[in-house]
């Protein structure tokens, strides 16, 4: 079985994103996968979050085919961290 991190990374690379890191964390019983890319995060997130929601949905469906653990997953996209303004 392929790890969720590698599923996310391979999917984004197939979509043309340059993924620098996929990190897993747990918050309030939900597993969150944060994505760091070299691109502007607005491209990954999309207008009104449409792109990242679509990626989240696709990843959940792939994971559902491999295991029954997809219910508590959330995919979150960020660019390389920048200092606050």
C-alpha positions as CSV (number, residue, x, y, z in Angstrom):
1,X,0.0,0.0,0.0
2,X,1.3,3.4,-1.0
3,X,1.6,6.1,1.7
4,X,-0.8,9.1,1.6
5,X,2.2,11.4,1.4
6,X,3.5,9.7,-1.7
7,X,0.0,9.7,-3.3
8,X,-0.3,13.5,-2.7
9,X,3.2,14.1,-4.0
10,X,2.7,12.0,-7.2
11,X,-0.7,13.5,-7.9
12,X,0.6,17.1,-7.6
13,X,3.7,16.3,-9.7
14,X,1.4,14.8,-12.4
15,X,-0.5,18.1,-12.3
16,X,2.7,20.1,-12.9
17,X,3.4,21.3,-9.3
18,X,6.9,21.2,-7.8
19,X,6.4,19.7,-4.4
20,X,9.1,20.4,-1.8
21,X,7.5,18.7,1.2
22,X,4.3,16.9,2.3
23,X,4.1,16.9,6.1
24,X,1.6,14.9,8.2
25,X,0.1,16.2,11.5
26,X,-2.9,15.5,13.7
27,X,-5.3,18.1,15.0
28,X,-8.5,17.4,16.9
29,X,-8.6,13.8,15.7
30,X,-8.1,14.7,12.0
31,X,-5.0,13.8,10.0
32,X,-3.8,16.9,8.1
33,X,-1.3,16.7,5.2
34,X,0.4,20.1,4.6
35,X,1.9,20.7,1.2
36,X,4.8,23.0,0.5
37,X,5.5,23.9,-3.1
38,X,7.9,26.2,-4.9
39,X,5.0,27.8,-6.7
40,X,2.7,30.6,-5.3
41,X,0.3,28.9,-2.9
42,X,-2.7,30.7,-4.5
43,X,-2.2,28.5,-7.6
44,X,-2.4,25.3,-5.4
45,X,-5.3,26.6,-3.4
46,X,-7.2,28.0,-6.3
47,X,-10.0,30.6,-6.4
48,X,-12.2,30.1,-3.3
49,X,-10.2,27.0,-2.5
50,X,-11.5,25.0,-5.5
51,X,-8.2,23.4,-6.4
52,X,-7.2,22.3,-3.0
53,X,-10.7,20.9,-2.3
54,X,-10.5,18.9,-5.5
55,X,-7.1,17.6,-4.6
56,X,-8.4,16.7,-1.1
57,X,-11.4,14.8,-2.7
58,X,-9.2,12.9,-5.2
59,X,-6.7,11.9,-2.5
60,X,-9.5,10.7,-0.2
61,X,-10.9,8.5,-3.1
62,X,-7.5,7.0,-3.8
63,X,-6.9,6.3,-0.1
64,X,-10.4,4.8,0.2
65,X,-9.6,2.3,-2.5
66,X,-6.5,1.2,-0.5
67,X,-7.8,1.4,3.0
68,X,-10.8,2.4,5.1
69,X,-8.9,5.2,7.0
70,X,-9.7,8.1,4.6
71,X,-12.5,9.6,6.8
72,X,-10.3,11.8,8.9
73,X,-7.9,13.2,6.2
74,X,-7.5,16.8,5.2
75,X,-5.1,18.1,2.5
76,X,-3.9,21.6,3.1
77,X,-1.7,23.5,0.6
78,X,0.9,26.1,1.5
79,X,3.9,27.6,-0.3
80,X,7.3,27.9,1.2
81,X,6.8,29.7,4.5
82,X,7.2,33.5,4.3
83,X,7.7,35.9,7.1
84,X,4.5,37.8,8.1
85,X,4.1,41.4,6.7
